[in-house]
Amino acid sequence: MHKIGISDEIIERVTKRRGRVHLFDSIDAKKTALIVIDMQNAFCKPGAPVEVPLSRDIVPNINQLADSLRKLGGDVVWIVSEFAHHGGVSEWENFFNHIVASEVRERTMSYMEPGAEGSVLWHELEEKEGDISLVKNRYSCLASSASQLERVLRSRGIETLLIAGTKTNICCETTARDAFDMDFKVVLVSDCCAALSDREHQATMESIIQQFGDVLNTAEVEERLS
């Protein structure tokens, strides 16, 4: 798990600008959803083509926060990435042609196609009856046509999103940015997110707390929920 925090420089800057560090003193659980992003075999399983080793370390915190939120009437949403392809052509060619290395392109496409092993939620996560499961095909769960997440959230009266999962600086960050622009209250749960390095994880935390929402750890979220 990442041990790094937000730098003193950023905390000082945020405090000077708005008179406080954290945005939210309380969180209405019944209007809150925990959005768990990409905690699937493709990212969590050792040796997977897009493995994020630290993703396995955040599983206990995600399970704990999910359980706390359920008990208070909130929603838990599990989101996995899948990419359909036909004849070697993916539904997200920009990603597979330019971001994924050529030597692992075919393996990654096959591993993350609908129904493949890579799209399965990591087995240590505690998905419960009543939770919501969705599929996305872009970095952000809230990108246009990427998933049904916005429709689900609006229909349930959700106002606050707790962002968890991997990678902190890719899918978690892009979702958080989109959520803020769509007028959701955003909390990046720092010890429920994982990146490939401390530096990348910290960069996202510092960007989010300055412009896009709050950054809290699991204990701090639970204090505000209760």
HELIX and SHEET records of a PDB file:
HELIX    1   1 ASP A    8  ARG A   18  1                                  11    
HELIX    2   2 ALA A   29  LYS A   31  5                                   3    
HELIX    3   3 ASN A   41  CYS A   44  1                                   4    
HELIX    4   4 PRO A   53  ILE A   58  5                                   6    
HELIX    5   5 VAL A   59  LYS A   71  1                                  13    
HELIX    6   6 GLU A   93  HIS A   98  1                                   6    
HELIX    7   7 SER A  102  TYR A  111  1                                  10    
HELIX    8   8 GLU A  117  SER A  119  5                                   3    
HELIX    9   9 LEU A  149  SER A  155  1                                   7    
HELIX   10  10 THR A  168  CYS A  172  3                                   5    
HELIX   11  11 GLU A  173  ASP A  181  1                                   9    
HELIX   12  12 ASP A  198  SER A  207  1                                  10    
HELIX   13  13 ILE A  208  PHE A  212  3                                   5    
HELIX   14  14 THR A  218  LEU A  225  1                                   8    
SHEET    1   A 6 ILE A 132  LYS A 136  0                                        
SHEET    2   A 6 ASP A  75  SER A  81  1                                        
SHEET    3   A 6 THR A  32  ILE A  37  1                                        
SHEET    4   A 6 THR A 160  THR A 166  1                                        
SHEET    5   A 6 LYS A 185  ALA A 194  1                                        
SHEET    6   A 6 ASP A 214  LEU A 216  1                                        
SHEET    1   B 2 HIS A  85  HIS A  86  0                                        
SHEET    2   B 2 VAL A  89  SER A  90 -1                                        
END                                                                             
